[in-house]
Amino acid sequence: MNDRIVAPRPAGTGTTGAREGVPAARPDSEAPIPPTTEADQKTHVRPGDRIFAGLATGSGIFIVVLIAAIGVFLLLQAIPSLTLDKVNFLTSREWSTGDVNDMRYGILDLLLVTVVSSAFALVIAMPIALGIALFLTQYAPRRLARPFAYVIDLLAAVPSIIFGLWGLLVLGPVLTPVGEWLISTLGWIPLFAEGNVSIELGGTIFTAGIVLAVMILPIITAVSREVFDRTPVVHVEGAIALGATKWEVVRTTVLPFGKAGYVSASMLGLGRALGETIALTIILSGTGAAFAWSLFDGGATFASKIALAAPEFNDPRTAGAYIAAGLVLFVLTFGVNAVARSIVAGHKEYE
């Protein structure tokens, strides 16, 4: 008479089921959603996604094929002329392609003038670009940083011919006293020795390098600015919380984070300088003398040499000599850009 009636409970409920690890039963409304398999995802791909994926993949393949086609074209056009060359193509300083039966041409002087002028421009542009990028991202007020950045970026829109005329007609005469002082004071250093062209005309590597520095400044500044602006805020705030000054914050957080991106930006600027044509064609004074490692020498780069000789391209053998020089420039710029990419590739924060 005193026995209690206990209502039955579903299996797996209550404290006993919980202690024994038996899961509680779920109603139908809370049943787990079955996982989506890869096959299901493929069957539910929208037509727009397929079209966009195809266009993106095709664009990437097209660029690779285009670069390879350019390289193959240059190589095929250069080989016949290289077989007619009577001197060493890589080490000779001669350049005589007028007589197709006695072609003597080498790229040593072209290579040296191209590399020295571009390296000189890079030495000038790198610290200036670094200072501008740090000012815009760390010191300048936002209302000032944005329009100032636009002004720097607008330098990239100035045509090369404008830079060339400015360098020859305006900057060259202004730099003449500076060049004379460097020659008289540091002339014992080969880099600042008296050159093989008149310094008063301004057609020297010294003038060309400064113009190139101005031309590559927007590239280095823009990339460096974006890299420095991505410095994690928690790193900056942590340094400030430890009592770091503004310069200490930049030195301990911003610069270490953006160092690889800054170097990569500089390499991209170097690639731009190596291929510059019109400005250097206008500025550099032609000379028959060999390059003597002086910033006050004249000469020609790969690009300016090819541009000046365009009227001679009426014979495929003569044109092939200049195409061979263009092939070396193509490989050089491609290698510089590959180095820039490899520097960034090892840092996940830039991906």
C-alpha positions in Angstrom: 0.0 0.0 0.0 2.9 2.4 0.7 4.9 1.6 -2.4 5.5 4.7 -4.6 4.7 4.7 -8.3 7.7 5.9 -10.3 7.1 7.1 -13.8 9.3 5.5 -16.4 12.0 7.7 -17.9 13.7 7.4 -21.3 16.8 5.4 -21.4 19.9 7.5 -21.2 18.4 10.3 -19.1 18.9 11.1 -15.4 22.0 11.1 -13.3 22.8 7.5 -13.8 23.0 7.8 -17.6 25.0 11.0 -17.3 27.5 9.3 -14.9 27.9 6.4 -17.2 28.5 8.6 -20.2 25.3 7.6 -22.0 24.2 10.6 -24.1 20.8 12.0 -23.7 18.3 11.4 -26.4 17.7 14.4 -28.7 14.3 15.3 -30.1 14.0 15.3 -33.9 14.2 19.1 -34.1 17.7 19.0 -32.6 19.2 16.3 -34.8 22.7 17.1 -36.0 23.2 18.5 -39.5 25.0 16.0 -41.7 28.4 17.3 -42.9 28.7 18.7 -46.4 31.0 16.6 -48.5 33.2 17.8 -51.3 30.9 16.2 -53.8 28.0 18.1 -52.5 29.9 21.4 -52.7 30.7 20.7 -56.4 27.1 20.0 -57.2 26.0 23.2 -55.6 28.5 25.6 -57.3 26.8 28.4 -59.0 27.4 29.2 -62.7 28.8 32.6 -61.8 31.4 31.1 -59.5 32.5 28.8 -62.3 32.8 31.6 -64.8 34.7 33.8 -62.4 37.1 30.9 -61.5 37.7 30.2 -65.1 38.4 33.8 -66.0 40.8 34.2 -63.0 42.6 30.9 -63.8 42.8 31.9 -67.5 44.2 35.3 -66.7 47.0 33.8 -64.6 47.9 31.3 -67.3 47.8 34.0 -69.9 50.3 36.1 -68.1 52.7 33.2 -67.6 52.4 32.2 -71.3 52.9 35.8 -72.4 56.1 36.2 -70.4 57.4 32.9 -71.7 56.5 33.9 -75.3 58.4 37.2 -75.0 61.4 35.4 -73.7 61.3 32.8 -76.5 60.8 35.5 -79.1 63.8 37.5 -77.9 65.9 34.4 -77.9 64.9 33.3 -81.4 65.5 36.7 -82.8 68.9 37.1 -81.1 70.5 33.8 -81.9 71.2 34.5 -85.6 72.9 37.8 -84.8 74.9 36.3 -82.0 76.4 33.8 -84.4 77.7 36.7 -86.5 79.3 38.5 -83.6 83.1 38.6 -83.9 83.8 39.6 -80.3 82.6 38.3 -76.9 79.0 39.4 -76.4 79.3 39.6 -72.6 82.7 41.1 -72.1 83.4 43.3 -75.1 83.0 47.1 -74.9 82.7 47.6 -78.7 79.4 48.2 -80.5 79.6 48.2 -84.2 76.6 46.8 -86.1 76.7 48.8 -89.3 78.5 46.2 -91.4 76.6 42.9 -91.1 79.7 41.0 -92.4 81.8 42.4 -89.6 79.5 42.8 -86.6 81.3 43.6 -83.3 79.2 44.3 -80.3 79.3 43.6 -76.6 77.1 44.6 -73.7 79.7 45.2 -70.9 79.5 49.0 -71.0 75.7 48.9 -71.4 75.4 46.6 -68.4 77.7 48.7 -66.2 76.0 52.0 -67.0 72.6 50.5 -66.5 73.4 48.9 -63.2 75.5 51.9 -61.8 72.8 54.5 -62.7 70.0 52.4 -61.2 72.0 51.5 -58.1 72.9 55.2 -57.5 69.2 56.1 -57.9 68.3 53.3 -55.4 70.8 54.6 -52.8 69.2 58.1 -53.0 65.5 56.9 -53.1 65.5 54.3 -50.3 66.2 56.5 -47.3 63.9 59.3 -48.6 61.1 56.8 -49.3 61.6 55.3 -45.8 61.3 58.7 -44.1 58.2 59.6 -46.1 56.5 56.2 -45.4 57.2 56.5 -41.7 56.0 60.1 -41.5 52.8 59.3 -43.3 52.0 56.2 -41.1 53.4 57.2 -37.7 53.7 60.9 -37.3 51.5 62.8 -39.7 47.9 63.6 -38.7 45.3 61.6 -40.7 43.9 64.8 -42.3 47.4 65.6 -43.6 48.6 62.1 -44.4 46.0 61.3 -47.0 46.4 64.3 -49.3 50.2 64.2 -48.9 50.2 60.5 -49.9 48.2 61.4 -53.0 50.8 64.0 -54.0 53.6 61.4 -53.7 51.6 58.9 -55.8 50.9 61.5 -58.5 54.7 61.5 -59.3 54.2 58.1 -60.8 51.7 59.7 -63.3 54.3 62.2 -64.7 55.4 61.0 -68.2 59.0 59.9 -68.6 59.7 62.5 -71.2 58.8 65.3 -68.7 61.3 63.9 -66.2 63.9 63.7 -69.0 63.5 67.3 -70.1 63.5 68.5 -66.5 66.7 66.6 -65.8 68.5 67.9 -68.8 67.3 71.5 -68.9 66.7 72.3 -65.2 68.4 69.8 -62.9 71.6 69.4 -65.0 72.7 73.1 -64.8 71.8 73.2 -61.1 74.0 70.2 -60.3 77.0 71.5 -62.2 78.5 73.3 -59.2 77.8 70.2 -57.1 79.6 68.0 -59.6 82.6 70.3 -59.8 82.9 70.3 -56.1 82.7 66.6 -55.8 85.4 66.2 -58.6 87.7 68.6 -56.9 87.2 67.3 -53.4 86.7 63.5 -53.9 88.2 63.1 -57.3 90.7 60.6 -56.0 87.8 58.2 -55.6 87.0 56.5 -58.9 83.3 57.0 -58.4 83.7 60.8 -58.3 86.6 61.1 -60.8 86.3 63.4 -63.8 84.1 61.7 -66.4 84.4 61.2 -70.2 81.8 63.9 -71.0 81.4 67.6 -70.2 79.8 68.1 -66.8 78.4 71.4 -67.8 76.0 69.8 -70.3 74.5 67.7 -67.5 74.4 64.5 -69.5 76.0 62.4 -66.8 75.1 59.3 -64.8 75.1 61.6 -61.8 72.1 63.6 -63.2 70.4 60.5 -64.6 70.6 58.7 -61.3 69.0 61.6 -59.4 66.2 61.8 -62.0 65.7 58.0 -61.7 65.5 58.4 -57.9 62.6 60.8 -58.2 60.9 58.5 -60.7 61.1 55.4 -58.5 60.3 57.2 -55.2 56.5 56.8 -55.5 56.8 53.0 -56.0 59.0 52.5 -52.9 57.0 54.9 -50.8 53.6 53.5 -51.7 54.5 49.8 -51.0 56.4 50.7 -47.8 53.5 52.9 -46.5 51.1 50.0 -46.9 53.4 47.6 -45.2 54.1 49.9 -42.2 50.4 50.6 -41.9 49.7 46.9 -41.3 51.8 46.7 -38.2 49.7 45.0 -35.5 48.1 47.5 -33.2 48.7 45.2 -30.2 52.4 45.4 -30.8 52.4 49.2 -30.9 50.2 49.5 -27.9 52.3 47.0 -26.0 55.4 49.1 -26.6 53.7 52.2 -25.6 52.4 50.5 -22.4 56.0 49.7 -21.5 57.0 53.3 -21.7 58.5 53.4 -25.2 58.9 56.8 -27.0 57.5 57.3 -30.5 60.9 56.6 -32.1 61.4 53.5 -29.9 58.0 52.2 -31.1 59.0 52.7 -34.7 62.4 51.0 -34.1 61.1 48.0 -32.1 57.8 47.3 -33.8 57.2 49.1 -37.1 60.6 48.6 -38.7 61.1 44.9 -37.8 57.6 44.1 -39.0 58.0 46.0 -42.3 61.6 45.4 -43.1 61.0 42.6 -45.6 58.3 44.6 -47.4 60.5 47.7 -47.5 63.4 45.8 -49.1 60.9 44.2 -51.6 59.6 47.6 -52.5 63.1 48.8 -53.1 63.8 45.8 -55.4 60.6 46.7 -57.4 61.9 50.3 -57.7 65.2 48.9 -58.9 63.4 46.9 -61.6 61.6 50.1 -62.7 64.9 52.0 -62.9 66.7 49.3 -64.9 64.1 49.5 -67.6 63.6 53.3 -67.9 64.0 54.4 -71.5 62.9 57.9 -72.5 64.2 59.9 -69.6 67.7 58.4 -69.9 67.7 58.7 -73.7 67.2 62.4 -73.3 69.6 63.0 -70.4 72.7 60.8 -71.1 75.3 62.1 -73.4 76.6 59.6 -75.9 80.3 58.9 -76.0 82.7 56.6 -77.7 84.9 56.3 -74.6 84.6 53.3 -72.3 82.8 53.5 -69.0 85.4 54.3 -66.2 83.3 53.8 -63.1 82.7 57.5 -62.6 79.3 59.0 -61.9 80.3 61.8 -64.2 80.7 59.6 -67.3 78.2 59.5 -70.1 77.1 56.5 -72.1 74.0 54.5 -72.7 71.8 52.0 -70.9 70.3 49.0 -72.5 67.0 50.7 -73.0 68.4 54.0 -74.2 70.7 52.3 -76.6 67.9 50.3 -78.2 65.7 53.5 -78.4 68.4 55.5 -80.1 69.1 52.8 -82.7 65.4 52.2 -83.7 66.0 53.7 -87.2 68.7 51.0 -87.8 66.2 48.1 -87.5 65.8 47.7 -91.3 68.0 44.6 -91.3 67.0 41.6 -89.2 70.7 40.9 -88.4 71.3 44.4 -87.1 68.0 44.4 -85.2 69.0 41.0 -83.7 72.0 42.6 -82.0 69.8 45.0 -80.2 67.3 42.3 -79.4 70.1 40.3 -77.8 70.8 43.3 -75.6 67.1 43.5 -74.8 67.1 39.9 -73.9 69.8 40.5 -71.2 67.8 43.4 -69.9 64.7 41.2 -69.8 66.5 38.5 -67.8 68.0 41.2 -65.5 64.7 42.8 -64.6 63.0 39.5 -64.3 65.6 38.4 -61.9 65.3 41.5 -59.8 61.5 41.2 -59.5 61.9 37.5 -58.6 64.2 38.4 -55.8 61.7 41.0 -54.5 59.0 38.3 -54.6 61.2 35.8 -52.8 61.9 38.2 -50.0 58.2 38.7 -49.3 57.2 35.0 -49.8 58.9 33.9 -46.6 56.8 36.2 -44.4 53.2 35.1 -43.7 52.2 38.5 -42.5 52.4 39.9 -46.0 50.3 37.1 -47.6 
